[in-house]
Amino acid sequence: MKENSVTLKAGELPCRLTRARAAAFRASGQLPPLKEPAKQKNQKQPQLRANPKRAVSDNACLQRKKRAVLQDVTNVFCENTYRSCFNSTKIQGKKSKLAKASRINVSKVAPSAAAQQHVRVHCKTKSFPEPAKKCSPFPIALRDPEIANIDDDNEDPQLCSLYAADIYNTLRVYELARRPNPNFMDTKQHDITQSMRGILVDWLVEVSEEYRLGLDTLYLTVYLIDWFLSRNYIERQRLQLLGITCMLIASKYEEINAPRIEDFCYITDNTYTKAEVLKMESQVLKSSGYQLFAPTTISFLRRFLQAAQASSKSPSLELEYLANYLAELTLMEYSFLNFLPSTIAASAVFLAKWTLDQSKHPWSPTLQHYACYKASDLKTTVLALQDLQLNINGCPLTAIRSKYSQDKFKYVGSLSPPKLPETMF
């Protein structure tokens, strides 16, 4: 007991306690006084680990597993987010403040966004005119049980079933706005004739078959030719140059792998050079205002053929080939510029159905609904198309007839329609 009392009164050592000094104390029978450091008296929690190189405390490491709940951060600056990430101990305390601030910012921004959206819708309705004949969507036509719904197939994304009615209403507007002048031979051209134009189109049909171009490319080619001739005078020596240039532009627009300029120069027996084709290409693009898209007959023909076969269990390839053949014949004939592309497409379907089947009326209620034409509206065009089909045998331009007289097109080029009675209209 005495030794212990002496040891407790010894006070603290003037120097650091090492293992050598501790051994000396044990040999002499004395123990050094145990005194806690001053900084440990005020410390509330024990230090888990000591790492002088770490700036973040161990308490922060324990709380790192707790994540802030995801909340609405609309209109909250990123600076606040970064600060809350680095100061994890204050996240829970700032939740309510951030939520209040976000609600205030949303209420301030919402009226201006709604007003801006209202202005955009107001301008959009003024900039696009309504078509003269607007086809009603199918829910209105559902009242008539004789009209089939051709837009109920939502599995094929290329049909655009949800927007088909709006798409074709817009095409009807643009077929009027982007229509070539039907009298350009009399008003603009003095060196070329209608027969020269027909020879050019007949040759371009052979070129499209040679390079396996699509029908959209062929129709767009003829459209670009007529559009350019409606606004620019051209000599007959450059008419073929215009034809291959328009087909080059149409190929670039429609085809995946378009023929090269050298291919079109070669097909003309190198009559024109690459520089001449490029120069003509620039002139055609400037003349069209760089607006290459325009509704053609093939744009409406696909839609009308779909309506014509709505009640059929399987599509008729013969009907499609014959309608395409009749529509293609109109490309060579200059007088058909007086008719709209939608009218020509509807008349081609009308005459094709009558040629294949005379047992029933070719114009069904479904066709009348989706084509937006009555049978009486098509009388002039159908009769003109029938005359063209009957007189094609004596025409020297045989590219289209030879094309559709092949086995792959079921020889529809050799078919002749019976006479149409007046009761059909």
C-alpha positions in Angstrom: 0.0 0.0 0.0 2.8 2.4 0.8 4.5 1.8 -2.6 1.3 2.5 -4.3 0.8 5.8 -2.6 4.3 6.9 -3.5 3.7 5.9 -7.1 0.5 7.9 -7.3 2.1 11.1 -5.9 5.1 10.9 -8.1 3.5 13.3 -10.7 3.9 13.1 -14.3 7.3 12.3 -15.9 9.2 15.2 -17.5 10.0 13.1 -20.6 8.5 10.5 -22.9 8.0 7.0 -21.5 10.0 4.5 -23.5 10.3 0.7 -23.2 13.8 1.2 -21.5 12.4 3.6 -18.9 9.5 1.3 -18.3 11.9 -1.6 -17.6 13.9 0.6 -15.2 10.7 1.5 -13.3 9.8 -2.2 -13.0 13.3 -3.1 -11.7 13.0 -0.4 -9.0 9.5 -1.4 -8.0 7.8 1.8 -9.2 5.2 2.5 -11.9 4.8 5.7 -13.8 1.6 7.7 -13.2 -1.2 7.1 -15.7 -2.6 10.5 -16.8 -5.1 10.9 -19.7 -4.2 13.4 -22.4 -6.0 16.7 -22.2 -7.6 16.4 -25.6 -9.3 13.1 -24.6 -11.2 14.6 -21.7 -13.5 16.7 -23.9 -13.9 13.9 -26.6 -17.4 12.4 -26.5 -17.0 9.5 -28.9 -13.9 7.2 -29.2 -11.9 7.5 -32.4 -12.4 4.3 -34.4 -9.2 4.6 -36.4 -6.4 7.1 -36.7 -5.3 8.0 -40.2 -3.7 11.5 -40.3 -3.8 11.5 -44.1 -7.6 11.3 -44.3 -9.5 14.5 -44.3 -13.0 13.0 -43.7 -13.8 11.8 -40.3 -14.9 8.2 -39.5 -18.3 9.4 -38.6 -18.8 10.5 -42.1 -17.6 7.1 -43.3 -20.3 5.4 -41.3 -23.0 7.7 -42.6 -21.9 7.2 -46.2 -24.1 4.2 -46.5 -27.2 6.4 -46.0 -28.3 7.9 -49.3 -30.6 10.8 -49.8 -34.1 9.9 -51.1 -34.6 10.8 -54.8 -37.0 13.7 -55.0 -38.2 16.3 -57.5 -35.3 18.5 -58.4 -37.0 20.7 -61.0 -35.2 24.0 -61.5 -32.7 23.2 -58.7 -29.2 24.4 -59.6 -26.4 21.8 -59.8 -24.4 23.8 -57.2 -26.8 22.8 -54.5 -26.6 19.2 -55.5 -22.8 19.1 -55.4 -22.8 20.9 -52.0 -25.2 18.3 -50.6 -23.0 15.5 -51.9 -19.8 16.8 -50.2 -21.6 17.6 -47.0 -23.5 14.4 -46.4 -24.4 15.2 -42.8 -26.6 18.1 -43.9 -28.6 16.2 -46.6 -31.4 15.2 -44.3 -31.7 18.7 -42.8 -32.0 20.4 -46.3 -34.6 18.0 -47.7 -37.6 20.1 -46.8 -35.9 23.4 -47.9 -35.0 22.0 -51.3 -38.5 20.6 -51.8 -40.0 24.0 -51.0 -37.6 25.8 -53.3 -38.4 23.3 -56.1 -42.1 23.8 -55.7 -41.7 27.6 -55.8 -39.6 27.5 -59.0 -42.0 25.2 -60.8 -44.9 27.4 -60.1 -43.0 30.4 -61.5 -41.9 28.6 -64.7 -45.1 26.8 -65.6 -47.2 29.8 -66.7 -44.5 31.1 -69.1 -44.1 27.6 -70.7 -47.8 27.3 -71.1 -48.0 30.7 -72.7 -45.2 29.9 -75.1 -46.8 26.6 -76.1 -50.0 28.5 -76.8 -48.2 30.9 -79.1 -46.6 28.0 -81.1 -49.9 26.2 -81.7 -51.6 29.5 -82.7 -48.9 30.1 -85.4 -48.9 26.6 -86.7 -52.6 26.6 -87.4 -52.3 29.8 -89.4 -49.3 28.7 -91.6 -50.9 25.6 -93.2 -54.1 25.9 -95.2 -56.7 23.2 -95.2 -57.2 21.1 -98.3 -60.2 21.6 -100.5 -61.4 18.0 -100.1 -60.4 16.8 -96.7 -60.9 13.0 -96.0 -62.5 12.3 -92.7 -60.8 10.0 -90.3 -62.2 6.5 -89.9 -64.2 7.0 -86.7 -66.6 9.2 -88.6 -66.9 6.6 -91.4 -67.5 3.9 -88.9 -71.2 4.8 -89.1 -71.4 3.2 -92.5 -70.9 -0.5 -92.3 -70.0 -0.7 -96.0 -66.7 1.2 -95.5 -63.8 -1.0 -94.3 -61.1 0.3 -92.0 -57.8 0.0 -93.9 -55.8 1.7 -91.1 -56.5 -0.9 -88.4 -53.2 -2.7 -89.0 -50.8 -1.2 -86.4 -48.2 -4.0 -86.7 -46.6 -2.6 -89.9 -44.8 0.7 -89.0 -44.3 1.7 -92.6 -48.1 2.1 -93.1 -48.2 4.8 -90.4 -51.8 3.8 -89.5 -52.2 6.4 -86.8 -51.2 9.3 -89.1 -52.3 8.0 -92.5 -55.4 10.3 -92.8 -53.4 13.4 -91.9 -50.6 12.4 -94.2 -52.8 12.1 -97.3 -54.7 15.2 -96.4 -51.4 17.1 -96.5 -50.4 15.4 -99.8 -53.6 16.8 -101.3 -52.6 20.3 -100.3 -49.1 20.0 -101.8 -50.3 18.4 -105.1 -52.0 21.7 -105.7 -49.1 23.9 -104.5 -46.3 22.0 -106.3 -48.1 21.4 -109.6 -46.3 22.0 -112.9 -47.8 24.3 -115.5 -49.9 22.1 -117.8 -49.5 24.5 -120.8 -45.7 25.0 -120.7 -45.3 23.7 -124.3 -47.3 26.7 -125.5 -46.1 29.4 -123.1 -42.5 28.5 -122.4 -41.1 26.1 -124.9 -40.6 26.8 -128.6 -37.9 24.4 -129.6 -39.3 21.1 -128.2 -42.6 19.4 -128.8 -44.9 17.0 -127.0 -43.6 14.0 -128.9 -40.0 14.9 -127.9 -41.1 14.8 -124.3 -42.8 11.5 -124.8 -39.7 10.0 -126.5 -37.6 11.2 -123.5 -39.9 9.6 -120.9 -40.0 6.4 -122.9 -36.2 6.2 -122.9 -36.0 7.0 -119.2 -38.3 4.1 -118.5 -35.7 1.8 -120.2 -32.9 3.5 -118.2 -34.8 2.9 -114.9 -35.2 -0.8 -115.8 -31.5 -1.0 -116.8 -30.4 0.4 -113.4 -33.3 -1.3 -111.5 -34.6 2.0 -110.1 -37.9 2.2 -108.1 -41.1 3.6 -109.3 -40.8 6.5 -107.0 -37.6 7.5 -108.7 -39.2 7.3 -112.2 -42.2 9.4 -111.2 -40.0 12.0 -109.4 -37.8 12.2 -112.5 -40.7 13.0 -114.8 -42.0 15.5 -112.3 -38.7 17.3 -112.1 -38.5 17.5 -115.9 -42.0 19.0 -116.1 -41.3 21.4 -113.3 -38.1 22.7 -114.9 -39.7 23.0 -118.3 -42.6 25.0 -116.8 -40.1 27.7 -115.7 -37.1 27.5 -118.0 -36.6 27.5 -121.8 -34.4 24.7 -123.1 -33.1 23.7 -126.5 -33.7 20.3 -127.9 -30.0 19.4 -127.9 -30.1 19.7 -124.1 -33.4 17.9 -123.5 -31.7 14.5 -122.9 -29.2 16.2 -120.6 -32.1 17.5 -118.6 -33.6 14.0 -118.4 -30.5 12.2 -117.1 -29.9 15.0 -114.6 -33.4 14.8 -113.2 -33.0 11.0 -112.9 -29.7 11.5 -111.1 -31.3 13.9 -108.6 -34.3 11.6 -108.1 -32.0 8.6 -107.6 -30.1 10.5 -104.9 -33.4 11.3 -103.2 -35.1 7.9 -103.4 -32.5 5.2 -103.9 -30.2 3.7 -101.4 -27.4 3.1 -103.9 -27.9 5.7 -106.6 -26.0 5.3 -110.0 -23.0 7.5 -110.5 -22.7 10.5 -112.8 -20.4 8.5 -115.0 -23.1 5.8 -115.4 -25.6 8.4 -116.7 -23.0 9.8 -119.1 -22.2 6.4 -120.4 -25.9 5.6 -121.0 -26.0 8.6 -123.4 -22.9 7.3 -125.2 -20.9 10.0 -123.6 -22.8 12.7 -125.4 -22.6 14.9 -122.3 -19.6 15.3 -119.9 -19.6 15.1 -116.1 -19.1 18.9 -115.9 -22.2 19.5 -118.0 -24.3 17.2 -115.8 -23.2 18.9 -112.6 -24.0 22.3 -114.1 -27.4 21.2 -115.1 -28.0 19.6 -111.7 -27.3 23.0 -110.1 -29.8 24.7 -112.5 -32.5 22.1 -111.7 -32.1 22.4 -108.0 -32.2 26.2 -108.1 -35.3 26.1 -110.3 -37.1 23.8 -107.8 -36.0 25.9 -104.9 -34.2 22.8 -103.5 -37.7 21.3 -102.6 -37.4 17.9 -104.2 -40.4 16.3 -102.6 -43.8 16.5 -104.4 -46.8 14.2 -104.4 -46.9 12.0 -107.5 -49.4 9.5 -108.9 -47.5 6.6 -107.2 -47.9 8.4 -103.8 -51.7 8.0 -104.0 -51.8 4.8 -106.0 -50.6 2.7 -103.1 -53.2 4.1 -100.7 -56.1 3.5 -103.2 -55.0 0.0 -104.0 -55.0 -0.8 -100.3 -58.6 0.5 -100.1 -59.6 -1.4 -103.3 -58.5 -4.7 -101.7 -59.8 -4.0 -98.2 -62.5 -6.7 -98.4 -60.3 -9.3 -100.2 -58.8 -12.1 -98.3 -55.5 -12.0 -100.2 -54.1 -9.1 -102.3 -54.4 -9.3 -106.1 -51.0 -8.9 -107.8 -52.7 -8.6 -111.2 -54.8 -5.6 -110.0 -51.7 -3.9 -108.7 -49.7 -4.5 -111.9 -52.5 -3.3 -114.1 -53.1 -0.2 -112.1 -49.3 0.6 -112.1 -49.3 0.0 -115.9 -52.1 2.4 -116.5 -50.6 5.0 -114.3 -47.2 4.7 -115.9 -48.8 5.2 -119.4 -49.8 8.7 -118.3 -46.2 9.7 -117.8 -45.6 9.8 -121.5 -48.8 11.7 -122.4 -48.4 15.4 -122.1 -52.2 16.0 -121.9 -52.4 14.2 -118.5 -50.7 17.2 -116.9 -54.2 18.7 -116.8 -55.2 16.1 -114.1 -54.1 16.0 -110.5 -51.9 13.0 -109.4 -54.6 11.8 -107.0 -57.2 11.9 -109.8 -55.0 9.8 -112.1 -54.3 7.3 -109.4 -58.0 6.9 -108.6 -58.9 6.5 -112.3 -56.2 3.9 -112.8 -57.7 1.8 -109.9 -61.2 2.3 -111.4 -60.2 1.2 -114.9 -58.0 -1.7 -113.6 -60.9 -3.1 -111.5 -63.3 -2.8 -114.4 -60.9 -4.5 -116.8 -60.5 -7.5 -114.5 -64.0 -7.9 -113.3 -67.2 -6.5 -115.0 -69.6 -8.3 -112.7 -69.8 -5.5 -110.1 -69.2 -1.7 -110.0 -65.5 -0.9 -109.7 -66.0 2.0 -107.3 -66.9 0.8 -103.9 -67.9 2.9 -100.9 -64.5 2.2 -99.3 -62.7 3.6 -102.3 -65.0 6.6 -102.5 -64.3 7.4 -98.8 -60.5 7.1 -98.9 -60.0 8.5 -102.4 -62.4 11.4 -101.7 -63.7 11.1 -105.2 -67.1 10.0 -106.5 -67.4 7.9 -109.7 -68.8 11.0 -111.5 -65.7 13.0 -110.6 -63.5 10.5 -112.4 -65.5 10.2 -115.7 -63.3 12.5 -117.8 -60.0 11.0 -116.5 -61.1 7.4 -116.8 -62.3 7.8 -120.4 -59.0 9.6 -121.4 -57.1 6.8 -119.7 -59.1 4.1 -121.5 -58.4 5.8 -124.9 -54.7 5.8 -124.1 -54.8 2.1 -123.2 -56.6 1.2 -126.4 -54.4 3.2 -128.7 -51.1 2.1 -127.2 -50.7 -0.7 -129.7 -50.3 1.8 -132.6 -47.9 4.0 -130.6 -44.2 3.8 -131.5 -43.2 4.3 -127.8 -43.2 0.7 -126.5 -41.0 0.7 -123.4 -43.9 0.7 -120.9 -46.0 -1.8 -122.8 -43.0 -4.1 -123.3 -42.2 -3.9 -119.6 -45.6 -4.9 -118.4 -46.0 -7.6 -121.1 -43.5 -9.8 -119.2 -44.3 -12.9 -117.1 -43.2 -11.2 -113.9 -46.0 -8.6 -114.4 -48.6 -11.3 -115.4 -48.8 -9.9 -119.0 -51.1 -7.0 -118.0 -49.7 -4.9 -120.8 -51.6 -7.0 -123.3 -55.0 -6.6 -121.6 -57.7 -4.5 -123.2 -60.6 -3.1 -121.2 -64.3 -3.5 -122.4 -66.3 -0.5 -123.2 -67.5 1.5 -120.1 -71.2 2.1 -120.0 -72.5 5.5 -119.0 -74.3 4.0 -116.0 -70.9 3.5 -114.3 -70.7 7.3 -113.7 
